[in-house]
Amino acid sequence: MDAVDGGGKPSGAVTFLFTDIEGSTRRWEADPEEMRTRLAAHDDVLRGAIESRSGWLFKHTGDGVCAAFQSAQAAVEAAIDAQGELELPVRMGLATGEVERRGDDYFGLALNRASRVMTVGHGGQILVSGSTAALLTGFDLRDLGEHRLRDLSGGDRLFQVRADGLVDDFPRVRTEERVWARPPPFVELLGRGRELAEVEDRLVARRLVTVVGPGGIGKTALARSALGVPGPGGLVDLTSISTDEAVPGTIASQLGHTSFEALLASPAPSMPVIVDNCEHVLGGAASAIDRLLSAASDWRILATSRSPLDIAAESVVALGPLTAPAALELFIVRARDAGSEVDRADAEAVRILDDLCRRLDGVPLAIEIAAARTRVLAPAMMLTHMRQGVDVLQRPNFRGPERHRSLRETIAWSYALLDDAEKTALARLSVCGGS
């Protein structure tokens, strides 16, 4: 039960505010006398802000303080008050939890968490842990995502407190690694062993690798499989935007930053970042990726596009159709996933499937759509319909991207990327039969 003892010292569930001056050692070495004067003013501001919100300043830590509050609301209000007056760059961290008080000190995980939250911030920034954010109402909190904090098990969701008069734009928080919202696991990648090894090898030697190929050829699946190992990384999907101007902000927000400038100023992730579906905003994607690579030498990016980005650092891996054996294997496995078993010993059944895969040009998306349709349509009937020009390559209840719902929509997406002259040329060529 929450309580404040007769001496005004919070107990039970307590919200802790930890502060520290960023770069204080350098400031002391540069001008000790000025730093001494400014530190005295710093202490007065913090003490006044804490006590005016019924907090207890129970410890000084050299260039910072530790304070306890019975109310999370009051703790954040004190932090905002102080940041509005402080002249030195002070980073602040808050966390809430049950603790034990012994005399004039506290013991418990909440103190360690508040300290760790503070240390990953920047001067002028107020960070709160998820335990504190859950108790707050009426504040403007920016969700910075899940992060791992040093020496603490599991992740913690961090939030930045925003308020009028406070600095709003900061580099990425200094966590050892971010707990990235990794893409959903893909089903087993089939028939791409050579290409997968090539992408992995190039990512070791090159800073930008772009997987290119036509729609439905499996670029995204290959990219995600190449980076499907535990650890920090990131995925940026550009599908939902339609202008080059929207690319930088989309990349920044999907990587957990407030702006592209903040992303440029932050350390690069320790693993390559996937920038997926660049083809419809090619100029914007190329420009943004080029700026990232120029900002820091440790950026590595795996892009997917229907055409290369054409920037200096790029290494292109071209993805083509599956070989006939790989295409057949993919069909059999996906048909089984859909509940349709194929007897591999039935030579006629295998021949029909092989004909189907050849008619689908070894395109993985087309093969997967056809395999899923075996729930309602026998492969022999499907092949007959296709020879008659009937469109059977569609899955109306598919929950993924619209352009993957049917082969027609995939082609329409590609067609929309052409300029007028290219569309005219394609329309004229489409009247020609054969090769």
ZICOR-V219678 format. One record per residue. N is the residue number from 1. OMEGA is omega in degrees with one decimal (* if undefined). Layout:
((N	OMEGA) (N	OMEGA))
This chain:
((1	179.0) (2	178.8) (3	171.4) (4	-177.2) (5	-175.6) (6	179.2) (7	178.9) (8	-177.8) (9	-177.2) (10	176.5) (11	-177.4) (12	176.4) (13	-172.1) (14	172.2) (15	-177.6) (16	174.4) (17	176.0) (18	179.7) (19	179.2) (20	177.2) (21	179.5) (22	177.8) (23	-175.0) (24	-179.9) (25	179.0) (26	-179.7) (27	177.7) (28	-179.6) (29	-177.5) (30	-177.0) (31	-176.5) (32	-176.6) (33	178.5) (34	-179.4) (35	178.6) (36	179.3) (37	-177.5) (38	179.2) (39	177.8) (40	177.4) (41	177.6) (42	-179.7) (43	179.9) (44	-179.9) (45	-177.7) (46	-179.8) (47	179.9) (48	-179.5) (49	-178.0) (50	-176.9) (51	178.6) (52	178.8) (53	175.4) (54	175.8) (55	179.5) (56	175.7) (57	-171.8) (58	-179.1) (59	167.9) (60	-179.5) (61	-177.8) (62	-179.0) (63	179.3) (64	179.4) (65	171.9) (66	-178.8) (67	-179.3) (68	179.8) (69	173.3) (70	-177.2) (71	175.9) (72	178.1) (73	-177.9) (74	-179.7) (75	179.8) (76	177.1) (77	177.6) (78	178.9) (79	178.8) (80	178.7) (81	-177.0) (82	-178.9) (83	179.1) (84	-177.5) (85	-174.9) (86	177.2) (87	177.1) (88	178.8) (89	-176.1) (90	174.4) (91	-175.0) (92	177.0) (93	-179.2) (94	174.3) (95	-175.0) (96	176.2) (97	176.6) (98	-178.7) (99	175.6) (100	177.2) (101	175.7) (102	-177.2) (103	-178.9) (104	178.5) (105	-178.8) (106	176.4) (107	179.4) (108	-175.7) (109	-176.5) (110	177.9) (111	179.0) (112	-178.5) (113	178.6) (114	179.0) (115	-179.6) (116	177.9) (117	179.5) (118	-172.3) (119	-179.3) (120	-178.0) (121	-179.3) (122	179.1) (123	-177.1) (124	-175.4) (125	174.4) (126	178.9) (127	175.5) (128	177.0) (129	178.5) (130	-179.7) (131	178.5) (132	-177.7) (133	-178.7) (134	-177.4) (135	-171.8) (136	171.9) (137	174.1) (138	178.6) (139	175.4) (140	-177.1) (141	175.2) (142	-178.5) (143	-179.4) (144	176.0) (145	-179.6) (146	178.7) (147	171.7) (148	179.4) (149	-174.5) (150	175.9) (151	178.4) (152	-178.6) (153	178.4) (154	180.0) (155	176.3) (156	177.6) (157	-176.8) (158	178.7) (159	174.2) (160	177.2) (161	179.2) (162	179.7) (163	178.9) (164	177.0) (165	179.6) (166	174.0) (167	-173.3) (168	-171.1) (169	-179.2) (170	170.8) (171	178.2) (172	179.3) (173	-170.3) (174	176.7) (175	178.4) (176	174.8) (177	178.3) (178	173.1) (179	-171.8) (180	172.0) (181	-173.9) (182	179.1) (183	177.4) (184	-178.6) (185	177.4) (186	172.2) (187	-175.5) (188	177.7) (189	-175.4) (190	172.8) (191	-176.8) (192	-178.1) (193	-178.3) (194	-178.7) (195	179.3) (196	178.3) (197	179.8) (198	178.7) (199	-179.3) (200	179.2) (201	-177.9) (202	179.0) (203	176.5) (204	-173.6) (205	-174.3) (206	-176.4) (207	177.1) (208	174.8) (209	179.1) (210	175.1) (211	-177.1) (212	178.2) (213	-178.4) (214	180.0) (215	176.9) (216	-174.9) (217	175.1) (218	-177.6) (219	-178.0) (220	179.9) (221	179.5) (222	-178.3) (223	-178.9) (224	178.0) (225	-180.0) (226	-179.1) (227	-176.4) (228	177.8) (229	-179.2) (230	175.8) (231	-178.3) (232	177.4) (233	179.7) (234	177.1) (235	173.6) (236	178.9) (237	-176.2) (238	-174.6) (239	-169.5) (240	-178.6) (241	-175.3) (242	-178.7) (243	177.1) (244	-176.2) (245	-177.5) (246	-173.6) (247	-176.5) (248	-179.5) (249	179.1) (250	178.0) (251	-178.1) (252	-175.4) (253	-179.2) (254	174.8) (255	172.0) (256	-179.0) (257	-176.8) (258	-179.2) (259	178.7) (260	178.1) (261	177.1) (262	177.2) (263	179.6) (264	-177.1) (265	-174.8) (266	175.0) (267	178.1) (268	174.8) (269	-177.0) (270	176.1) (271	177.2) (272	177.3) (273	174.8) (274	169.8) (275	-166.8) (276	174.1) (277	-177.0) (278	-164.2) (279	-174.8) (280	174.7) (281	-169.5) (282	-178.6) (283	179.6) (284	179.5) (285	179.9) (286	-179.1) (287	-178.1) (288	179.9) (289	178.1) (290	178.8) (291	177.8) (292	-179.2) (293	179.3) (294	-175.4) (295	-177.7) (296	-174.2) (297	-177.3) (298	173.3) (299	171.0) (300	-173.6) (301	172.5) (302	-176.8) (303	170.7) (304	-177.1) (305	176.2) (306	172.9) (307	-176.5) (308	176.8) (309	178.3) (310	169.5) (311	-166.0) (312	-173.2) (313	-166.8) (314	169.2) (315	-171.3) (316	170.7) (317	-178.2) (318	-177.3) (319	-179.8) (320	-179.6) (321	174.4) (322	171.8) (323	-177.9) (324	179.0) (325	180.0) (326	178.8) (327	178.7) (328	179.7) (329	178.2) (330	179.7) (331	-176.5) (332	-178.7) (333	-178.6) (334	175.6) (335	177.1) (336	177.2) (337	-179.7) (338	178.2) (339	-178.5) (340	179.9) (341	178.2) (342	178.6) (343	-177.8) (344	179.3) (345	179.6) (346	-173.9) (347	-178.3) (348	178.9) (349	179.5) (350	178.9) (351	179.3) (352	178.9) (353	178.6) (354	176.6) (355	178.2) (356	-177.7) (357	177.8) (358	179.1) (359	177.8) (360	174.0) (361	177.3) (362	179.2) (363	-174.8) (364	-179.1) (365	180.0) (366	179.6) (367	-179.0) (368	177.1) (369	-179.7) (370	-179.9) (371	178.2) (372	-179.1) (373	179.7) (374	175.0) (375	-174.7) (376	-175.0) (377	-179.8) (378	-179.2) (379	-179.7) (380	178.0) (381	178.6) (382	179.5) (383	177.4) (384	178.3) (385	-178.2) (386	178.1) (387	179.2) (388	178.0) (389	178.7) (390	-178.9) (391	178.4) (392	-175.8) (393	178.1) (394	177.8) (395	-171.4) (396	-178.3) (397	-178.3) (398	-175.1) (399	-178.2) (400	-179.8) (401	-177.0) (402	-176.7) (403	176.2) (404	-178.5) (405	177.3) (406	178.8) (407	178.8) (408	-179.7) (409	175.5) (410	178.8) (411	178.5) (412	176.9) (413	179.3) (414	-178.9) (415	-178.7) (416	-179.8) (417	-178.8) (418	171.5) (419	-173.1) (420	-179.2) (421	179.1) (422	177.8) (423	178.6) (424	-179.4) (425	-179.6) (426	179.5) (427	-179.8) (428	179.9) (429	-174.8) (430	178.8) (431	-178.0) (432	177.9) (433	177.3) (434	-174.4) (435	*))
